[in-house]
Amino acid sequence: MREAKPEERRRFYAEEWKKEDLPDFLLHTLSMREFGFDLDGTGPNYRYIQFLTIEDLANFLKSKAPHAAYSSVCLYQNPKQREGWIKAELVFDIDAKDLPVKSCGCPKGEVCEKCIMEAKQLAIEFSDVLKSDFGFRDIHFVYSGRGFHMRTTDEPAMLLGASERDQMVSYIVGGVIPSDLTISFGYSRIFRKRIAYMLEKVREDELKDAIKSRRVLSKILAEKSKIIEKIKAGQIEEILRPGEIGVGTIQKLLQFLAKMNFQLTDGKVTVDTKRILRLPSSLHSGVSRKCMVIKNIEKFHPDDAVPKFLMEVEH
């Protein structure tokens, strides 16, 4: 992945960008959203823009060929002043570069195909929870260039306040230890699944922050697969080993992993009801990838988002 050159940005918006690539949930509310732009790579400092028609937006993109384009997740009565807040999408931002654990080995802040696919799987799992536990149905997946945005437009979701959205983050990621870890459904099940995922991928040097005893840590690492299976099954008591792995150790381990779970998504994005997000159909010039709505998340691959100008260079 590399940064797009100015002439490549101009070519993308002149030849490849299409208004048909904008999702209906944006098209139907276009005039009620704030738009923002990064014109030269220094950040989205050209803000408080309103477009009354799709043609106005198209003309702007083709004439300016911005480094990045954004639109608000919320609807306003007066987008130019960000006044008259009406409602906002419930958004989850899963960025591959910020995942707390990666099986690919690339450092935090960088991405590769493997960790993008891991971020995709998390987005699918988060969506499953929103559907099964909250009954939401209008969930849209957007590839952001280095990860995924989940944008929920069900009316009850869009009317949630900041505090409720914060609680949604805790629930989805498994960030709080439940009072009963053995319940086979609801939050207890979600928490165990997230903890098992984190324990499976977390590095030994990171676990040292939670388990100070080298002897106990060695025991946990030796029985890691078994411990993960017991956690998934809600059989926490079967992990205990008198004189080795006690209740206090398990509590510290769960607290440490739960804290890491909060890094699976950027909670600030979810809580902020006036947030701007990358505009689906636009170019993420930092990595030369299309920010695009995903019609079939199961089949999506990052190669689907490669712009034509890059494919021609590489071939």
Protein Blocks (a to p, Z undefined) as FASTA:
>chain_A
ZZddfklmmmmmmmmpcfklpcfklmmmmmmpccdddfkonapfbghiacfbfklmmmmm
mmnopabdcddfbdcfblmnogaifbdcddddddfklpfbdfklpaehiacfklmmmmmm
mmmmmmmmmmmmnopabdcdddehjaccdddfbfklmmpcfklmmmmmmmmnopaccfbl
kbcghjllmmmmmmmmmmmmpcfklmmmmmmblklmmmmmmmmmmmmmmmmnopamlmpc
ghiagfklmmmmmmmmmmmmmmmpcfklmmmmkbccddehiacfknopacdddfblmlpc
fklmpcfklmmmmZZ
